[in-house]
Amino acid sequence: MLKPLEDRLIVAVKEAGEQQVGGIVIAQAQEEKPVTGKVVAAGPGRVTEAGQKLAMTVKEGDQVLFDKFAGQAIEVDGQNYLALREKDVIGILA
């Protein structure tokens, strides 16, 4: 698995797939982009310019809500993930 650096997260995003509404198939391109996912890996935290280490609030296994256009789509071992920074996370879902 990929080990993220600093305040980066690797998130498994659940894809919605195709959907049928009234017999009409809605293509994936027309659907809303997912904004939730499960953190599969988290970096150790970042270091400020003053040299202070800031620990991560988000940890592996958390279900998170993130900004719609945040992160970078990546593929690791045939699986699709989203790599994003902790600052792009809006909150942890309980």
N, C-alpha and C positions, 0 to 999 in steps of 0.2 A: 504494500500500500504506500501511497505517497505521504511523506511527512512534511506538513507545511511549516514555513518559517515565520518568525515574528508573530504578528497578530492576524495571521491568515487562517481561514477555515476551509475545509473540504466538505461540501454539503451534497447529499444524495437528494435530488429533487424528484418528486413523484410526478411522472408525466401523465397527463390526462388522456392522451390518445384521441381517437376519433369519437365523436358523439353524434347520436341521432336525435333530432328534434322534429317530431311530426313526420317522420319518414325521410327527412332531408339530412344528409351526412354533412356535418360541419368539419371542414378541413382543419388540421392542426394549426395552420398559419393564421386562421381567423380567430382562434381561441385566445383567451387571456393567458399571458405568461405566468407560470406558477410563481408563488411568492413564499412558499413554505417548503421546508425540507428537514432532514435529519443530519446532524453533524456527525460525520464519520471519522474526522481527524481535526485536531486543533493544534495550532502552534503554541510555543511556550509563553508568548506575550512579547511586548515590544519594549525597547529601551528609549527613554526620552533623551533629548539633547543634553539634559543635565546629568545623564548617566543613571537615572532612576529606572528600575525595571518595573513595568506595569503588568501584573498578572492578568490572564484572560478571565473574563466573566463567563463566557460560553465554554462549555466542555463537550467532549465526545458523548454522543447519545442524546443530546438536547434536541428537541423539535423547535425550530426557529422560524420567525417571520422576518423577511428581509425586503429591501427595496426592490421594486419590480425590475429595474434595469441594472442592478448591481452585479458585480462579479464577471468572471470569465468562464465560459463553458470549456470543460476539458474531458478527455477520455483516458481512463487508466484501466488497463487489462480488459478492454472491451466494455467497460461500464462508463456511463456518462455522469459527470459530477459538475458542480459549480464551485469554483474557487473564489472566495471573497474575503474581504477584511472584516474584522469584528465591528468596525464603525458602521458597516452597511446593514447590520442586524438591527431590526426595530425592537424585537423582544423575543423572549423565550416562552413558548406555549406550554401551559401547565397541563 
